[in-house]
Amino acid sequence: MAQQQNPNLGWETQVGDANKWLVLVSVMIGTFMAVLDSTIVSVAFPKMMAVFGVSVDQIEWVMTAYLLAFAVVLPSTGWIADRFGYKFTYIMGLALFTIGSFACSLSWNENLLIAFRVFQGAGAGLLMPVGMAIVTRTFPPKQRGVALGFWGIAAAASVSLGPLVGGYLVDNFSWHAIFDINIPVGIMGIIAVIIIQDEYKNEIREKFDIFGFLTMTIGLGALLLAFSTGNSGWNTGGWTSPFIVTNFFVAAISLVLFVLIELTIKHPILNLRLLKNYNFGMATLIMFIFGVAFFGNAFLLPIYLQNSLGYTALQAGLVFFPVGILQAIIAPISGQLTDRFNPKIPLIFGGVVLGISMYLFSFFSLQTTHAQIMLPLYLRGLGMGFVFTPMTTIALYDISKPQMAQASGLFNTIRQIGGSFGIAALGTELTQRVKFHTQIYGEQLHQGSPLFNHVIDHLKSFAMHSVGSTNIEATLHAKMMLLRNLTGQAFVQGINDDFLIGAVLTFSLLIPMLFLKTSKKHLNR
């Protein structure tokens, strides 16, 4: 059994070698669930869009709501864990996530689904930072890199199994089943935590920062709403409409108040003073930008595969299966390299590989082959396996042990906020770029040009022979086929533009990575 130390004497819990690995396994179950639900839902987006009759800029809120709730709850986990205990908080997160999954499976429209995704995100927001804090507390510094690497296996397994299982469920049952699958896993996770983990409480008692929580929630919500609806079809006024301007104004006031509150009160919900730590502040900035680049584009790939290339949900899921396996293999290796050498070596290597993968994604077309899709996906799994472990180790090592929960909460909060902004901003950019390319391609269709008439004649001939239509009907079919192709090309080109933005952002991260301060002696003391 764990023997707890007084928080004033040290934050680590002394556990036996066997038990600490069982603790890691119990934490990995919750991590698996939290990441699974951000990947399993991705292959269901096209089906949801068809069932609910919504577009990309609307269905993206199924992902954005989850990440936003995740980010908002994350900062509270430090206070909740200190107040009620780490084991209790972890169980509460698992329970909330499981109940939210059940509610999502009962949703009959997109608004209810988005609302219940908030509950799921809140549960996941409790799981991730507390899980990381439990692992960091349980393992000594010399083993943390390896432990965090194995902890990353849970996330990697979700990357592989999420889309695969989700695709199978969507194709053979319905999109509701992707949430039902979380229920038995959640129950199993709760039982494992109850049996394996011991309770740990911080004796410090402080008031909850309610004003910080409210201003952060309102500010982030208004800002994301403005970013995600700037180019929506219903928003005829565009970025200067009263709705958008009002949201930006509310977000600005709320976030300024939030920063002022957090920097002046004794016990802030987000200890922004931690950002003064050079490595922690720099690593947090890197993860925010990475969140924008990666999460902002991750939800587009399944939509492209199914809507542009005609993949089924299961086929789209199979595409992602080897990626998580590769990440799971690389993560422990990255952890060992982090423990033995300068962690910037695997970190920068992973950043370069991720940048290359996003750049290759920007060359998609309506004729892209399976091999051309898999190469950048393999590179993405390799890069992610090398990035997360050394980045987390660098960010958290200099943080004092009593502040570890708050630090991990802040670190993950900013990364998730980056993901939320990425989905909102790049989703809006996708809508704008699709409109742009549609207009450019449409200008090339001159009905009097010989090439246009030549193409129409061939399409008419195809229509007449395939469906036996009349000359007038065949002409209409030909124009519709040409318009459908134009629209499809514009959508793919818009996705390519988003991936190119992601590649530029990812390559830009190499500069701050070089300026992180690390040394083998320092990290292994």
Phi, psi and omega in degrees: 000150181289140174254116186275144176258155173297134182303332180285342181260345181157147188264342184287147174258129181276118180230160177289159183301319182289316186292326183292330177285329174293322175300317179300317179298317181295326177289324181297330179297313178294320177299318178303315181296313185298317180284324181305320186284346173272344179257323183294331184281340186296321182284349180268352182303312179301320178295317178298319179299321180287317182292316183272347181068044182238167181259181182299318183292345175265316183289339179299338180290341173297326176274317183297318180299320179297311182292324180294313178299320176305309184293323182291321183283330184311311183296335182283343187296326179299312180294315181297316181294318179294324185282315188250351179106146184289320179295313180299317181296320180294318177296320179298319177297316178298318181294315180297320179295318181293316178296319177299322178297317179297319179294320178300323182292342180265358185293140179243002171210169186292330181292316176296319180299315179298318180298315181287336174295333176298318178296318177300313180298323178296317177298316178296326178296332174282326187288311192295305182292323178294320177299316178296320179295321178297316179296315181295323179289326186283326186257142176290162184307322184290344180250358186294323180300315179294317181298315178294329176295316177291326175300323177293341177299324180298317177294319180295320178297324178293323179299321180282308188281331182303298179297325181294308179295318179299318179297318178297315182294319181294317182289325187257342179232261176200172180294337179300328185293339181292339176269328178299328184295337180287337189295308178295325179295319179296317179297317179297320180295319179298315179298318181297317180295318180300320184282318193268314189277151173254154184283145174222129177233142172273130185287349181291133177242119181223158181284147178286136182279078185293321181290324175296318179298314183293314181294324177293315181297312180295316182297312180293319180298314180294320181293316179294322179297320179293314181297321186277345183244005182302323181249016180295151183298325181286339182272079185293340181276354179066210185289345180258008180293153179304323181297313182292314180299318179298318178296317178297320180295313179299318180297316181298312180298314183296316183288326175296315177299320180300312181297316180298317179297313185294330182273350185247334182275161185287320183235082182285155177291326173237113182282084182295342178295337177298336180292347176291335173296121191303305183297317181295315179297317181292317180295324179294318176299317179299316183290330175296310180295322177297320177300318177299313185289315187279303183295328179297335181253341187299325184282350183279330187298312178298325178295318178297314183298320185274317184275330183261322183257353176080019177292148168282169179298321179293318178298320177295321178295322179296331179299324184274347187303309182290342183295312180294324178297316178298317178297321180295325179289320186284326186304312178295325177297316177299322177297319179293319177297323179295320181287329188262330185232184175295120184294347177292338181295303177293330181295310182292321177301314178298321178296319178296315181296319178296319178298318178297320181297317180292325177296319179293328177298334185284004179251021179293155176210182177283354179244016181298133181274167180297320180296322179291336176280320187287325182303306178294332177292320175300316180296324179295316177298319179296313182295317180295324178298329182270342188273310196292316183296307179296326179295316179294319180297314180297317185294321191260349190293321183278359180280135179296149187298321177295341181262006186298319181296316179295320181294314180294326177295315179296317181301312181286328178300312183292324176295317180291324175298320176300319177296318179297315179294324179298313180297315181293311185289314182285332172296318176294319179296324177300313179302317181294317183289325176297317177299317181298310182291326176299318179293318180296313180294322180297327179292341180277351182269093178255116185296341180270355183282145179299322182295317179300312181294325178296315179295316180298321179298317179294318179292325176297315180298319178297315182297318182293323182279331184273323183240359177065037182276165177284174182299316180293316179295321179295322177297317178296316178299319181298314180294323178294320178296319179294319178294321179297319178295319179298315179297318178297318178296319181295321180295315180296319179295325175296319176297318178301319179298320178297317179294326178294320175300316178299321179295316179298316179297318182294315178296328179294337181289342180297331181293305177294333176299322181295334184266003173293141182262113181219158171203147181300317181297319183293318186281345182248017182291000000 
